[in-house]
């Protein structure tokens, strides 16, 4: 199994969601631990090692560590319309 590390911002975002959405997103994150990861996963264009997991109308952006493929970093969780926008 892989290790999944969730950054602070995604943890805060998920904690504020209504329970049904929160639970589905948490289930999606747990699915990333499996080899191969479960879910609707696609690579992000022009970003090596960065992928998105689709969970209802939310997206989970994660990176697979280039040195150790058993470590996944969840860097962003947001709604479909907000997740791909550039943060400042």
DSSP file (Angstrom, degrees, kcal/mol; ACC not computed):
  #  RESIDUE AA STRUCTURE BP1 BP2  ACC     N-H-->O    O-->H-N    N-H-->O    O-->H-N    TCO  KAPPA ALPHA  PHI   PSI    X-CA   Y-CA   Z-CA
    1    1 A X              0   0    0      0, 0.0     2,-0.2     0, 0.0    33,-0.2   0.000 360.0 360.0 360.0 153.1    0.0    0.0    0.0
    2    2 A X        -     0   0    0     31,-2.6     2,-0.5    30,-0.1    69,-0.2  -0.528 360.0-118.9 -92.6 161.0    1.0    3.6   -0.6
    3    3 A X  E     -a   71   0A   0     67,-3.4    69,-2.9    -2,-0.2     2,-0.5  -0.880  24.7-158.3 -98.2 130.4    1.3    6.4    1.9
    4    4 A X  E     -a   72   0A   0     -2,-0.5     2,-0.6    67,-0.2    69,-0.2  -0.950   4.4-166.7-113.2 121.6   -1.0    9.4    1.2
    5    5 A X  E     -a   73   0A   0     67,-3.3    69,-2.9    -2,-0.5     2,-0.6  -0.936   6.0-157.9-109.9 121.3    0.0   12.7    2.7
    6    6 A X  E     -a   74   0A   0     -2,-0.6    69,-0.1    67,-0.2    67,-0.1  -0.874  16.0-132.1-102.7 122.8   -2.7   15.4    2.6
    7    7 A X     >  -     0   0    0     67,-2.3     4,-1.6    -2,-0.6    -1,-0.0  -0.146  26.3-103.4 -67.4 167.8   -1.5   19.0    2.8
    8    8 A X  H  > S+     0   0    0      1,-0.2     4,-2.3     2,-0.2     5,-0.2   0.902 114.3  55.2 -62.6 -46.9   -3.1   21.5    5.2
    9    9 A X  H  > S+     0   0    0      1,-0.2     4,-2.3     2,-0.2    -1,-0.2   0.920 109.1  46.2 -58.5 -48.2   -5.2   23.4    2.7
   10   10 A X  H  > S+     0   0    0     64,-0.2     4,-2.5     1,-0.2    -1,-0.2   0.885 110.9  54.0 -63.2 -35.8   -7.1   20.4    1.3
   11   11 A X  H  X S+     0   0    0     -4,-1.6     4,-1.9     1,-0.2    -2,-0.2   0.924 110.7  45.9 -62.1 -43.3   -7.7   19.1    4.9
   12   12 A X  H  X S+     0   0    0     -4,-2.3     4,-0.9     2,-0.2    -2,-0.2   0.910 112.8  50.5 -65.5 -42.0   -9.3   22.4    5.8
   13   13 A X  H >< S+     0   0    0     -4,-2.3     3,-0.8     1,-0.2     4,-0.4   0.934 112.3  46.0 -61.8 -47.1  -11.4   22.5    2.7
   14   14 A X  H >< S+     0   0    0     -4,-2.5     3,-1.3     1,-0.2    -1,-0.2   0.862 105.7  60.2 -65.9 -36.4  -12.7   19.0    3.1
   15   15 A X  H 3< S+     0   0    0     -4,-1.9    -1,-0.2     1,-0.3    -2,-0.2   0.755 103.8  52.0 -65.3 -22.5  -13.5   19.6    6.8
   16   16 A X  T << S+     0   0    0     -4,-0.9    -1,-0.3    -3,-0.8    -2,-0.2   0.499  90.0 100.2 -91.1  -4.7  -15.9   22.4    5.8
   17   17 A X  S <  S-     0   0    0     -3,-1.3    -3,-0.0    -4,-0.4     2,-0.0  -0.429  86.6 -92.0 -79.5 155.0  -17.9   20.4    3.3
   18   18 A X    >>  -     0   0    0     -2,-0.1     4,-2.5     1,-0.1     3,-0.5  -0.342  46.1-105.2 -61.0 150.4  -21.3   18.8    4.1
   19   19 A X  H 3> S+     0   0    0      1,-0.2     4,-2.8     2,-0.2     5,-0.3   0.830 114.8  54.1 -53.5 -45.2  -21.0   15.2    5.4
   20   20 A X  H 3> S+     0   0    0      1,-0.2     4,-1.6     2,-0.2    -1,-0.2   0.923 115.6  40.5 -60.1 -41.0  -22.1   13.3    2.3
   21   21 A X  H <> S+     0   0    0     -3,-0.5     4,-2.4     2,-0.2     5,-0.2   0.912 113.9  54.0 -69.8 -42.3  -19.5   15.1    0.1
   22   22 A X  H  X S+     0   0    0     -4,-2.5     4,-2.5     1,-0.2    -2,-0.2   0.923 109.0  48.5 -56.9 -46.3  -16.8   14.9    2.7
   23   23 A X  H  X S+     0   0    0     -4,-2.8     4,-2.3     1,-0.2    -1,-0.2   0.894 110.6  50.0 -65.0 -40.0  -17.2   11.2    3.1
   24   24 A X  H  X S+     0   0    0     -4,-1.6     4,-2.0    -5,-0.3    -1,-0.2   0.900 112.1  48.1 -65.6 -39.5  -17.0   10.5   -0.7
   25   25 A X  H  X S+     0   0    0     -4,-2.4     4,-2.2     2,-0.2    -2,-0.2   0.921 111.4  49.9 -67.0 -42.8  -13.9   12.6   -1.0
   26   26 A X  H  X S+     0   0    0     -4,-2.5     4,-2.2     1,-0.2    -2,-0.2   0.885 109.6  51.8 -62.5 -38.1  -12.3   10.8    2.0
   27   27 A X  H  X S+     0   0    0     -4,-2.3     4,-1.9     2,-0.2    -1,-0.2   0.891 108.8  51.7 -63.8 -38.5  -13.2    7.5    0.4
   28   28 A X  H  X S+     0   0    0     -4,-2.0     4,-0.7     2,-0.2    -2,-0.2   0.896 108.7  49.8 -63.3 -40.9  -11.5    8.7   -2.8
   29   29 A X  H >< S+     0   0    0     -4,-2.2     3,-0.9     1,-0.2     4,-0.4   0.898 109.4  51.3 -65.7 -40.2   -8.3    9.7   -0.9
   30   30 A X  H >< S+     0   0    0     -4,-2.2     3,-1.5     1,-0.2     4,-0.4   0.869 103.3  60.4 -63.2 -35.6   -8.3    6.2    0.7
   31   31 A X  H >< S+     0   0    0     -4,-1.9     7,-2.0     1,-0.3     3,-0.9   0.726  91.7  68.0 -64.3 -21.5   -8.6    4.7   -2.8
   32   32 A X  T << S+     0   0    0     -3,-0.9    -1,-0.3    -4,-0.7    -2,-0.2   0.728  87.0  68.7 -69.6 -20.3   -5.3    6.4   -3.7
   33   33 A X  T <  S+     0   0    0     -3,-1.5   -31,-2.6    -4,-0.4    -1,-0.2   0.760  84.1  89.1 -69.4 -24.2   -3.5    4.0   -1.3
   34   34 A X  S <  S-     0   0    0     -3,-0.9     2,-0.5    -4,-0.4     4,-0.0  -0.320  88.5 -99.5 -75.6 157.5   -4.2    1.0   -3.5
   35   35 A X  S    S+     0   0    0      1,-0.2     2,-0.1     2,-0.1    -2,-0.1  -0.972 117.3  22.6-116.5 115.6   -1.9   -0.1   -6.3
   36   36 A X  S    S-     0   0    0     -2,-0.5    -1,-0.2    -4,-0.1    -2,-0.1   0.685 112.4-114.0 -72.9 159.3   -3.0    0.9   -8.8
   37   37 A X        -     0   0    0     -5,-0.1     2,-0.2    -2,-0.1    -5,-0.2  -0.253  28.9-123.8 -61.1 145.7   -5.1    3.7   -7.4
   38   38 A X        +     0   0    0     -7,-2.0     2,-0.2   -10,-0.1    -1,-0.1  -0.610  61.8  43.7 -89.8 149.9   -8.9    3.4   -7.6
   39   39 A X  S    S-     0   0    0     -2,-0.2     2,-1.4     2,-0.1    16,-0.1  -0.514  99.0 -40.5 118.2-179.9  -11.1    6.0   -9.3
   40   40 A X  E    S+B   54   0A   0     14,-0.6    14,-2.2    -2,-0.2     2,-0.4  -0.688  71.5 169.6 -84.8  89.5  -11.5    8.3  -12.3
   41   41 A X  E     +B   53   0A   0     -2,-1.4     2,-0.3    12,-0.2    12,-0.2  -0.879  10.6 168.2-112.5 134.2   -7.9    9.4  -12.5
   42   42 A X  E     -B   52   0A   0     10,-1.9    10,-2.6    -2,-0.4     2,-0.1  -0.987  35.8-107.1-139.3 149.7   -6.3   11.3  -15.4
   43   43 A X  E     -B   51   0A   0     -2,-0.3     2,-0.5     8,-0.2     8,-0.3  -0.442  32.9-115.5 -73.6 150.7   -2.9   13.1  -15.7
   44   44 A X    >   -     0   0    0      6,-2.7     3,-1.5     3,-0.4     6,-0.3  -0.752  39.1-109.4 -83.4 129.4   -2.8   16.9  -15.7
   45   45 A X  T 3  S+     0   0    0     -2,-0.5    -1,-0.1     1,-0.3     3,-0.0  -0.340  96.4   7.2 -63.4 137.4   -1.5   18.1  -19.1
   46   46 A X  T 3  S+     0   0    0      1,-0.1     2,-0.4    -2,-0.0    -1,-0.3   0.567 106.8  98.8  68.3  13.2    2.0   19.6  -19.1
   47   47 A X    X   -     0   0    0     -3,-1.5     3,-1.5     3,-0.2    -3,-0.4  -0.894  67.9-142.3-131.7 104.5    2.7   18.6  -15.4
   48   48 A X  T 3  S+     0   0    0     -2,-0.4     3,-0.1     1,-0.3    -3,-0.0  -0.442  83.8   7.6 -69.3 129.7    4.7   15.5  -15.0
   49   49 A X  T 3  S+     0   0    0      1,-0.2    15,-2.1    -2,-0.2     2,-0.4   0.519  99.9 117.9  80.8   6.2    3.6   13.3  -12.1
   50   50 A X  E <   + C   0  63A   0     -3,-1.5    -6,-2.7    -6,-0.3     2,-0.3  -0.912  37.5 171.2-110.6 132.7    0.5   15.4  -11.3
   51   51 A X  E     -BC  43  62A   0     11,-3.1    11,-2.5    -2,-0.4     2,-0.4  -0.851  23.9-135.8-134.2 166.0   -3.0   13.8  -11.6
   52   52 A X  E     -BC  42  61A   0    -10,-2.6   -10,-1.9    -2,-0.3     2,-0.5  -0.977   7.1-155.3-126.0 144.3   -6.6   14.5  -10.8
   53   53 A X  E     -BC  41  60A   0      7,-2.5     7,-2.5    -2,-0.4     2,-0.5  -0.979  16.0-141.6-115.8 125.0   -9.2   12.3   -9.2
   54   54 A X  E     +BC  40  59A   0    -14,-2.2   -14,-0.6    -2,-0.5     2,-0.4  -0.773  23.7 172.8 -91.2 124.3  -12.8   13.0  -10.0
   55   55 A X  E >   - C   0  58A   0      3,-2.7     3,-2.6    -2,-0.5   -30,-0.1  -0.923  63.9 -61.2-132.3 105.7  -15.2   12.6   -7.1
   56   56 A X  T 3  S-     0   0    0     -2,-0.4    -1,-0.1     1,-0.3   -35,-0.0  -0.355 118.0 -20.5  49.7-123.1  -18.8   13.8   -8.0
   57   57 A X  T 3  S+     0   0    0     -3,-0.1    23,-2.5    -2,-0.1     2,-0.3   0.233 125.7  87.1 -96.1  14.7  -18.4   17.6   -8.7
   58   58 A X  E <   -CD  55  79A   0     -3,-2.6    -3,-2.7    21,-0.3     2,-0.4  -0.782  62.4-149.4-112.0 156.5  -15.1   17.8   -6.9
   59   59 A X  E     -CD  54  78A   0     19,-2.8    19,-1.8    -2,-0.3     2,-0.6  -0.981   1.5-154.5-126.5 139.4  -11.5   17.2   -8.0
   60   60 A X  E     -CD  53  77A   0     -7,-2.5    -7,-2.5    -2,-0.4     2,-0.5  -0.964  12.2-157.2-111.2 118.4   -8.6   16.0   -5.9
   61   61 A X  E     +CD  52  76A   0     15,-3.1    14,-1.9    -2,-0.6    15,-1.5  -0.842  22.3 167.9 -97.8 129.3   -5.2   17.0   -7.3
   62   62 A X  E     -CD  51  74A   0    -11,-2.5   -11,-3.1    -2,-0.5     2,-0.4  -0.967  25.4-144.4-142.7 157.6   -2.3   14.9   -6.3
   63   63 A X  E     -CD  50  73A   0     10,-2.5    10,-2.7    -2,-0.3     2,-0.6  -0.939  12.6-139.2-121.4 142.8    1.3   14.2   -7.1
   64   64 A X  E     - D   0  72A   0    -15,-2.1     8,-0.2    -2,-0.4     5,-0.1  -0.907  35.3-110.9 -99.7 125.8    3.2   11.0   -7.1
   65   65 A X        -     0   0    0      6,-2.4     6,-0.2    -2,-0.6   -16,-0.1  -0.327  19.3-146.7 -58.4 127.7    6.7   11.4   -5.6
   66   66 A X  S    S+     0   0    0      1,-0.2     3,-0.2     3,-0.1    -1,-0.2   0.825  96.8  42.6 -67.9 -32.0    9.3   11.0   -8.4
   67   67 A X  S    S+     0   0    0      1,-0.3     2,-0.5     2,-0.0    -1,-0.2   0.860 127.1  26.6 -82.8 -37.0   11.8    9.4   -6.0
   68   68 A X    >   -     0   0    0      3,-0.1     3,-1.8     1,-0.1    -3,-0.4  -0.886  63.6-167.0-131.8 100.0    9.5    7.1   -4.1
   69   69 A X  T 3  S+     0   0    0     -2,-0.5    -1,-0.1     1,-0.3    -3,-0.1   0.510  83.1  73.3 -68.5  -2.1    6.4    6.1   -6.0
   70   70 A X  T 3  S+     0   0    0    -68,-0.1   -67,-3.4    -6,-0.1     2,-0.5   0.357  85.4  77.6 -90.6   5.7    4.9    4.8   -2.8
   71   71 A X  E <   -a    3   0A   0     -3,-1.8    -6,-2.4    -6,-0.2     2,-0.4  -0.971  58.9-174.1-119.6 127.6    4.2    8.3   -1.6
   72   72 A X  E     -aD   4  64A   0    -69,-2.9   -67,-3.3    -2,-0.5     2,-0.6  -0.974   9.8-155.0-120.3 133.1    1.3   10.4   -2.9
   73   73 A X  E     -aD   5  63A   0    -10,-2.7   -10,-2.5    -2,-0.4     2,-0.8  -0.937   6.2-150.8-109.1 119.3    0.8   14.1   -1.9
   74   74 A X  E     +aD   6  62A   0    -69,-2.9   -67,-2.3    -2,-0.6   -12,-0.2  -0.811  23.8 170.1 -86.7 114.1   -2.7   15.5   -2.1
   75   75 A X  E     +     0   0A   0    -14,-1.9     2,-0.3    -2,-0.8   -13,-0.2   0.676  56.0  16.7-102.3 -21.3   -2.1   19.2   -2.9
   76   76 A X  E     - D   0  61A   0    -15,-1.5   -15,-3.1   -67,-0.1     2,-0.4  -0.984  46.5-177.9-157.1 140.4   -5.6   20.5   -3.7
   77   77 A X  E     + D   0  60A   0     -2,-0.3     2,-0.3   -17,-0.2   -17,-0.2  -0.983  31.8 130.6-135.7 127.5   -9.3   19.7   -3.3
   78   78 A X  E     - D   0  59A   0    -19,-1.8   -19,-2.8    -2,-0.4    -2,-0.0  -0.969  57.5 -70.2-163.0 172.6  -11.9   22.0   -4.8
   79   79 A X  E >>  - D   0  58A   0     -2,-0.3     4,-2.3   -21,-0.2     3,-1.1  -0.287  54.1-102.6 -68.8 160.8  -15.0   22.1   -6.9
   80   80 A X  T 34 S+     0   0    0    -23,-2.5     4,-0.5     1,-0.3   -22,-0.1   0.851 120.9  49.9 -54.6 -39.2  -14.7   21.4  -10.6
   81   81 A X  T 34 S+     0   0    0    -24,-0.2    -1,-0.3     1,-0.2   -23,-0.1   0.710 119.2  35.5 -75.3 -20.3  -14.9   25.1  -11.5
   82   82 A X  T X4 S+     0   0    0     -3,-1.1     3,-1.1     2,-0.1    -2,-0.2   0.695  95.9  77.9-105.3 -23.6  -12.3   26.2   -8.9
   83   83 A X  T 3< S+     0   0    0     -4,-2.3    -2,-0.1     1,-0.3    -3,-0.1   0.808  96.4  45.3 -66.5 -31.7   -9.7   23.6   -8.8
   84   84 A X  T 3  S+     0   0    0     -4,-0.5    -1,-0.3     2,-0.1     2,-0.1   0.523  87.6 107.9 -91.9  -5.0   -7.8   24.5  -12.0
   85   85 A X  S <  S-     0   0    0     -3,-1.1     2,-0.3     1,-0.1    -3,-0.0  -0.433  80.5-103.3 -71.9 147.4   -7.7   28.2  -11.4
   86   86 A X        -     0   0    0     -2,-0.1     2,-0.2     1,-0.0    -1,-0.1  -0.533  34.2-140.0 -73.7 131.1   -4.4   29.7  -10.5
   87   87 A X              0   0    0     -2,-0.3    -1,-0.0     1,-0.1     0, 0.0  -0.632 360.0 360.0 -89.9 150.6   -4.0   30.5   -6.8
   88   88 A X              0   0    0     -2,-0.2    -1,-0.1     0, 0.0    -2,-0.0   0.378 360.0 360.0-112.2 360.0   -2.2   33.6   -5.6
